[in-house]
Amino acid sequence: MLAPVTADSDAIAAIRARLPELSRNDRAIATWLLDHVDLAPFETADSLARKAGVSKAAVVRFGTRMGYGGYAAMHEAIQRGAQRQLAGDEPASGPDGHLLDRWLEACRGDLESTRRDLVPAELDEIARLLAAPEGRTFIFGQRKSAALAEYAFFLLNPLLQNIQPLHAGPATVADMLVGIGPSDRLLAITFRRYARLTFEVVDYVAQAGGTVVLVTDDRFIPPAAHARHVLVGSPDSPGPFASAVGGVFVIEALAAAVFEAVGGQSRLEEAEELWDRFGPY
């Protein structure tokens, strides 16, 4: 049971903050509410169940697990929040606010949710794992996650030995995974919409005995079952696509933890000297 909320709590903000920890059914309900903030005050338990693709009982249980004691009380809280916005008691960050303000609020919520989900001791453990002198560290992601994987490699390459990006072409991936074993590890990054090849690479590395660290926006996707560590970046956004700001936060925090684990200042200085010599003006 999630912690109860107060009568004056912003129900939509509470749902957004707790999104990463929800079950699959609860996440379907929460996602619909967050994507339809303007309609949420008018939904009954029956109508919300139909639109979220779950049962009415699941909607009632969702309200209870959110700490409201049931759907009716949560619905009333959603209505009160909408009324406060209409009365001008709260910033216009809902559906009538400008996209910039809505996006800023969503990014702020993503960062707060992502931080709550990260466990400092686990982040430090992952940093030590990636910095282990034996074996190799591979980094892989596709679609939007390919850009995040490239950024992760850019940050980690000056800090780690034996780090390799896996390129998106299946033949190249196959070539580079030859000989992978228990001393190796994979930093896999996958944000919606997910790429099937990433799932297959994670499965292969796990079967070969390698260690998988998964950075994603959903800890319940299939590859998570094969990962030793799962780091979640919240993907909320008010726009037509899921935000990657939570994933960037996770990757930068992980790189900072690796920097501390290896005492990386001298290596960064060496990288800067090489960039000054060989990089573009």
GIPE-V601975 format. One line per field, one symbol per residue. burial: + if it has 9 or more other C-alpha atoms within 8 Angstrom, else -. Layout:
burial->???
This chain:
burial->---------+++-+++++++-+--++++++++++--+--++-+-+--+++-+-+-+-++++++++++++++-+++++++-++-++------++---+---+++-+++-++++++--++---+++-+++-++---+++++++++-++++++-++-++++++--++++-+---++------++++++++++++--++--++--++-++-++++++++++-+---++-++-++++++++++---+++++++++++-++-+++-+--+--++--+--++------
